[in-house]
Amino acid sequence: MAIEDIRQINDRVKKESIFVTEIFQELGKVIVGQDYILQRMMVGLLTNGHILIEGVPGLAKTLASKTLAAVIKADFKRIQFTPDLLPADLIGTTVYNPVQGSFSVKKGPLFANIILADEINRAPAKVQSALLEAMQEYQVTIGEQTYQLPEPFLVLATQNPIEQEGTYPLPEAQVDRFMLKLKITYPDKNEERQILDRMSPGQEIKVNPVINLDEIRRAREVVRQIYIDDKVKNYIVDIVLATRNPAEYNLKELSSLLAYGASPRATIYLTQAARAIAFLDGRGYVTPDDVKTVGPDILRHRLILTYEAEAEEINSENIIQQIFDGVEVP
């Protein structure tokens, strides 16, 4: 790509990404700290990528999702996953009208722009499959009819890392369909004090809509055009291949710790997410630092470790760090 073309893309990104600062300012009225989760939610929104969030209760996951929906004028639905939930409770069902002698369709809560699937691992496999099919195909089938889901359609699914009794863990193949897996932790002392001052009065904090869904769709088109140099593309491929064949990247010590590496989805998602990070930063090109920024979120749920790694108490975070330290940066 010619330098002049890259300049044009860069100028367009600067123009189209002005709303980003305004969005974060509005979100900051309600959410204290949590810049990490807010930025990654924007990455998911800009790339059509769903997000799995792992964190203890009370860390503003629902509040952040609901506030984001308000700021972009999107429909929001929260679904509490429970063991007795049925697929029809998500997608909807057909209802018989005895007066007219006909069936009508009652659409489920999935027909919204932003879905918070709370404690997704509390529901049985059939319900999880219904949600994940909707995530993959962006459509659901009710009776004999197929219905397209709204655009944009973003699923934010949560998991509680503490209480595992009565849960149905997501199979690896299903977890792989989430673009990002986020791990969120407690706020620090200053943030905790801000939360106390802001939330203890119990008054609702209103936010102003910044953009609408048409502008989000337009921003997505701009994100797709962001330039990635061949060297950065090769860097992304090397990162993913290092999870499968670490010995080829002078990381032989990881071979006994990794049972399976990341799938090709990781390569695609890493590229898309790096573009979104560049957009949020107002740039029309991707740097290796953009790849490093989202790399752990793309990879942490895609690595399957060996029993040896578990015995040595080595987790995916340790391995990802070693891979990024070991693979040559262009």
N, C-alpha and C positions, 0 to 999 in steps of 0.2 A: 504493500500500500504506500502511495506517495506521501511525502511529508505534508504536502498541502491538504490532502484528504484527512490526515490525522488531526491537523489543526482545525479543520472544519468540524470534525466530530467533537473535538475538545471544546470548541466554542459552543456547539449545540448542547453538550452536556452541562456546561456552566449555566447556560440559559434555562434549561429544563429542570435543573436540580435546585433552583432557588427555593422551592417549597420545602426542601428537606430540613433546613434550619427552623422554619416556622413550625413544622410538624414536631420536631424535638422540643421546641419551646412550649408548645401546647401540652405535650405529654409530660414535660417537666413540672407543669402546674400541679399534676396529680401524683405522678410517680416519683419517689425519692430514690436517687441512685439508679441502679438497674440499667445503666446506659448500655451494658452488654446485651441484655435481652431485648431492649427496645431497638437497638441497631440490627440485631439478627432478625427480629420480626419484620423490619423494613426490607431486609435482604430477601426473606421469604416472599413478601408481597411483590417485590419487583421482579422476581424470577419464577413465580408460580410454584414455589417449593414449600412443601409442608414441613412442620417443625415438631419435634418431640422434645418436651421440656421435663427435666428431672429435677425435683426440688421438694423440700419439705413443705407442708401446708403453711399458708400465711405470708408468702413472699410476693404477693400482688400479681400472681399470674393471671387471674381472672380480671382484675382491675386494669392491668396493662392491655389485655386483649380488648376489653370493652372500650377503653379510652381511645385506643388506636382506631377502632371502628367508628367512633364518634368524630374523630378528627378528619377522617377521609369520607364521611357520609356513607358508610357501609352498613348493611344489615348484620347484626351480631346475634348468635345463638350459643347458649351454654348448655351442654348435654352432660348430665352426671351419669357416668357409666356404672352400672350395678349388675350383680350376677343374674338378675331376673329380666334384664333388658332383652328385647327381641329386635331383629333387623327391621321389622315394620315400624318400631318406635323411632328409628332414625330416618328411613327413607320415605315412610308413609304407607298408605294402604288404600284399597278400594272399599267404599262404603255403599251398602245397598239402601236405596230409597224405596220403601214399600208403596208410597203414594204414586210415584212415577213408574215404579216397576223397573228401575234401571240402576246401574252402578255409577258412582262418581268417585273421583280420585281425591283423597285427602293427603296433601303433601306433608312430609315430615320436617323436622327442624333442620335437616341437612340443606334445605333450600334457603341458604343465607350466604353472605359473602365471607364472613369470618366465623368459623366454628371453633369453640373451645370444647374439646373432648376431654372432660375432666376424669382423671384416673382411668385411662383407657384400658389398663390391665385388670380392671375389676370385672369387665364384661367377658362372656364366653367367646370362643373362636368364631362362631357364626356372625356375631355382631361386629367383632373386629374386622372380619373379612368384608362385611357389607360396607363398612366405613372405608377400608383400604381400597376396595374396588371403585368407590366413588372418587377417592383421591387420585387414582390412576387414570380412570376413564373420563372423569368430570361429567358423569351421567349416572342415572339410576333407572332401574326397570321396576315399574309398579304394575302388576298384572301382566298384560301383554304390551304395554306401552313403555317406551323409553323417553325419559325426560332429561334435558340438559340442565346441569347445575348452573347457578349464576356465575358470571365472570366479572371480577376475579373471585376465585374460590380458594380460601386458605384455611387449612386445618392446623390448629395448635393443640396437640395432644399432651396431656400431663401424666406423669408417673410419680408416685410417692416412693422414694428409695428406702424408707424405714419400714413401713408396715407391709409385709409381703404375704401375710396370712389371708387366704381367700382370694388370691389373685390368679390370673391366667396370663403368664408372661407371654409377650409378643414373640412369635417365632422370628429367627434371624432374617428369613426371606421377607417378612412383612416389615420388620424394622428398617430394612434396606431401602424401603420406599420413601422414608422420610429424608428430606434433603439434609436437614440439620438436626443434631441432637445437642441440646443445651443443658449444661449443669449450672444451676444457680445456687448461691449460698446466702447466708445471713448478711444483712447490712452491717457496716462498721458503726462505731460509737456515735460519730457525728450524724450519720444518716439516720440512725435509730432515734436520735433526739429530734431531728427534723420531722420524722414520721409522727412522733408523739405530738409535736406542736401543730402539725398540719391536720392530722386525722382525729385526735382526741375530742375536738368539739362536736364531731358527728355530723357536720354540715357537708352537703354535696358540693364538690368543687366542679364548676362548669368549665368545659373547654369549648373553643370555637372551631367549627369546621374550617380546614385550611384548603383542601382540594376535594374534588369529587372523583368518582370512579372512572370517568372518561379520561381525566388527567393521569390517573394511575396507569391506565391502558397505554396512553401515549408515552409515559415514562418507561414502560416495559419495552416498547419498540426502540427507544433510545438506548436502553441498557444492552439490548441485543447487538447494537452496532458498535459498541465500545471496542477499541482496537486491542488485540492481544498479539504481541510479537511471537514469532516462531520459537524463539529461545524460551519464552515464558510458557508456551504450550508444551515444549519438550520437558521443561521443569515440572509441570503438572503431571505429565505422563510418568516421569521418573519417580516422583513422590509416590504415586499409586503402585507402580511396579515394584518399588522398594518394599511395599507391604507384602508382596507375593514372593519375591525372590531377593531377600535382603543381602544374601551373599554376593550378588552381582554388584552391589553398591558398597562393598567393604563393610557390611553390617552383619557378618557371619554369626555374631553372638545372638542375633535376633531369630535365627532360623529355628532354633529349638523352642522358641517362645510363641511363634505364630503358627497356628494350625491352618488358618485361611486368611488371605489378605482381602483388600477392598475390591469390590466389583467394578465393572465399567461405569456403573452409575456414579461412582465416586469421581471419576475423571470428568464426566459431563457436569455434575453438580459443582465440582470445584471450579470449573471454568465459569459457569454461570454466576456463582456466588462471588468470585473474584471481580467479575464485571460489576456486580451490584455494589460491592465495597468501593470500587473506583467511582461509580456514579454518586454514591453518598458523600464522597470526598470531593466531588466536583471536577473529576478528571475524565478525559475521553480515552484513556489507555490504562492497561493493567500492569502493575509492577509485581515482582516476586513477593514484596511485603504484603500485598493484597492476598496472595495465595496463602502465605503464612498466617495471616489474621484469621481466616475462616477454616484453615486446614484441619485443626483439631475437631471442630464442630461437624465437619463433613466425614471425618474418618473414625471418630471414637466408637460409633455403633456398628462399624463395618468390619472391625478386626475381631477374629475369633481366636482366642488365646489357647495355648496348650495347658494340660494339667501341670506341667513343669512351671509355667509362668505363674499359675495360681498358687502353687506350692511355695514359690519364692516371693509371693505377694507383689508381683509385678502387674500393673494394670495397663490398659491401653494408652493412658495419658503418658506414662513413662516411655512406651515404645514409640508413640507418635513424636515425642520430643527428640528421641534418638534419631529417628528417620529424618526429621527436618534439620537436625544438626549434622547428619552424615551425608545427605544428598547435596551435591555442588549447586550453588546458587548462581544463575547466569548474571 
